[in-house]
């Protein structure tokens, strides 16, 4: 099972992608917040990876940035072959 440090890295990677997409579109945090229907401080906390994002928040951010949100489940271990 993943520990808190690995979760933190996971959330930080998502936050970095949002920052990259936002800045490539020359949007301020305030402008992105307005497009998402949230506050600038909420975007700032999200981008700083202070708290885990909710899925509905990620969907709104993705839509505001004209991006597709992809969620993939990959096995962490190889399945055991049946005998």
C-alpha positions as CSV (number, residue, x, y, z in Angstrom):
1,X,0.0,0.0,0.0
2,X,1.3,3.5,-0.8
3,X,2.3,5.7,2.1
4,X,1.7,9.4,2.6
5,X,4.9,10.5,1.0
6,X,4.1,8.6,-2.2
7,X,0.6,10.2,-2.2
8,X,2.2,13.6,-1.7
9,X,4.3,13.1,-4.8
10,X,1.3,11.9,-6.8
11,X,-0.7,15.1,-5.9
12,X,2.4,17.3,-6.6
13,X,2.7,15.8,-10.1
14,X,-0.9,16.6,-10.8
15,X,-0.5,20.1,-9.5
16,X,2.6,20.7,-11.7
17,X,0.7,19.6,-14.8
18,X,-2.1,22.2,-13.9
19,X,0.5,24.9,-13.4
20,X,2.2,24.0,-16.8
21,X,-1.2,24.1,-18.6
22,X,-2.3,27.3,-16.9
23,X,0.9,29.2,-17.6
24,X,1.1,27.9,-21.2
25,X,-2.3,29.5,-21.7
26,X,-1.1,32.7,-19.9
27,X,-3.8,32.5,-17.3
28,X,-3.4,33.8,-13.8
29,X,-4.6,31.8,-10.9
30,X,-7.5,34.3,-10.5
31,X,-8.5,33.8,-14.2
32,X,-8.4,30.0,-13.9
33,X,-10.4,30.2,-10.7
34,X,-13.1,32.3,-12.4
35,X,-13.3,29.8,-15.3
36,X,-13.7,27.0,-12.7
37,X,-16.1,28.7,-10.4
38,X,-13.8,28.7,-7.5
39,X,-11.4,31.1,-5.7
40,X,-7.9,32.1,-6.4
41,X,-6.8,30.9,-3.0
42,X,-8.3,27.5,-3.8
43,X,-6.3,27.3,-7.0
44,X,-3.2,28.4,-5.1
45,X,-3.7,25.7,-2.4
46,X,-4.2,23.1,-5.2
47,X,-1.1,24.2,-7.1
48,X,1.0,24.1,-3.9
49,X,-0.3,20.5,-3.4
50,X,-1.5,21.5,0.1
51,X,-4.6,19.3,-0.1
52,X,-5.6,16.4,-2.4
53,X,-7.9,17.5,-5.2
54,X,-11.4,16.2,-5.5
55,X,-12.3,14.6,-8.8
56,X,-15.0,17.1,-9.6
57,X,-12.5,19.9,-9.1
58,X,-10.0,18.2,-11.4
59,X,-12.8,17.9,-14.0
60,X,-13.7,21.6,-13.8
61,X,-10.0,22.6,-14.0
62,X,-9.5,20.3,-17.0
63,X,-12.5,21.7,-18.8
64,X,-11.3,25.3,-18.0
65,X,-7.9,24.5,-19.5
66,X,-9.4,22.7,-22.5
67,X,-7.7,19.5,-21.4
68,X,-8.8,15.9,-21.2
69,X,-8.5,14.4,-17.7
70,X,-7.3,10.8,-17.8
71,X,-7.5,8.4,-14.9
72,X,-5.8,5.0,-15.4
73,X,-5.8,2.0,-13.1
74,X,-2.7,-0.1,-13.4
75,X,-1.9,-3.2,-11.4
76,X,0.9,-2.6,-9.0
77,X,1.8,-6.3,-9.0
78,X,1.6,-8.9,-11.6
79,X,-1.4,-11.2,-11.4
80,X,-0.7,-14.7,-10.2
81,X,-1.0,-17.2,-13.0
82,X,-3.6,-19.9,-12.4
83,X,-2.3,-23.4,-12.2
